[in-house]
Amino acid sequence: MTESSTLSNTYNETKYQLTTHGKRNIQVLKEAFRKMEGDLDSDIYGKGKVIEEFQEKMAALLGKDQAVFFPSGTMAEQIALRIWCDDKGLQKVAYHPLSHLEIHEEDGLKELHKIETVLLADKSRVIELEDVEGMGEDIACLLLELPQREIGGQLPSYETLERISKYCSDKGIKLHLEGARLLEVLPYYQKSAAEICTLFDSVYISLYKGIGGIAGAILAGDRHFTEKSKVWKRRYGGDLISLYPYILSADYYYEMRSHKMQQYYEDAQELASHFNAVHTITTVPSIPVSNMFHVHFPYSLVQMEKVLIEVHLQTGIGITGNLKEIDSNSCYFEASLGDLYRKIPKDSLANAFEYLDDRMKSLLN
Ligand SMILES: Cc1ncc(COP(=O)(O)O)c(C=O)c1O
């Protein structure tokens, strides 16, 4: 190990990696455009065949009247919540304390729209019907994130979703689906995207997570909602003159990967079982319910970086390039399964986990 060996550079130099579809490099765009015809017209300010056909395809997938392409999920969801608040004349919404809107968007919802937020459930679990019933405040919209990313991608039961949906509809509360990874949870629920979306008034999906496009999001709902969302997209500067690099690559990777979500889900379960068999390592959830989970280590970030760098250098298998500290005695990383997992020879995988197990045991001494 040299002085300059860091977790991320040793990870990047491994022959095989456990998670993701591969590097986010220029090749991702080049591959998507390899067979594209050069005379295909670009979309212009939200109009044209390229954007309209893709939006129609996504509306059909989600079983909604209309779908609108957005450059980011951050933009799409702030807008969705603003529309529902304006409709009800009440600037208040509820969501999970670890929602992307609450912790990753520099308070865009509050700063730009003056929308108040009610945080439901505690940080370690998903929102249940009782949290919604016990809220004690009127709100315009409830946002549910499926799967709940910051707690390893946990999910409520389908019955809970149905009951929350009915409760919201009875109380005049709009229900929005933060479905960045919606396709990734379909194998667990054994439902189609459209079936799940019937429980929600509006839905967002990401085009660069399990699908693996460059960037972009879809926001879908009834026509009244999506027409308003287009006005807000223009106000936000999200109506780029041409979005086709994002749309065509999203479509390309959607076609390549949307039918592989069952594979990623099964691979996540297998990989989690390998981690759980290693001394002191645990995953959250212990049995994944989507293609993602968190891997927890009861040691400091510095100690674990050292161990994982050794695993990378000695076995050629990349575990992670990105560990996050929880406190001085524990850390974790997020695992999202994609195309790379099945490229790893089984004996190399077994060897890496044996090595990791040995190293974890040696930490006790
Ligand atoms: C659950 C969830 N919501 C929203 C977003 C925001 O997506 P974007 O990067 O397209 O703004 C993300 C991105 O990581 C996410 O994981």
The ligand as an ORCA input file, in Angstrom:
! r2SCAN-3c Opt
* xyz 0 1
  C     -34.849      9.538     -3.439
  C     -34.321     10.601     -4.318
  N     -35.085     11.645     -4.628
  C     -34.637     12.636     -5.426
  C     -33.361     12.612     -5.959
  C     -32.911     13.761     -6.826
  O     -32.629     13.409     -8.122
  P     -31.788     14.374     -9.089
  O     -30.360     14.054     -8.877
  O     -32.280     13.990    -10.452
  O     -32.120     15.779     -8.730
  C     -32.522     11.549     -5.652
  C     -31.142     11.504     -6.153
  O     -30.249     10.878     -5.628
  C     -33.010     10.512     -4.804
  O     -32.240      9.465     -4.453
*
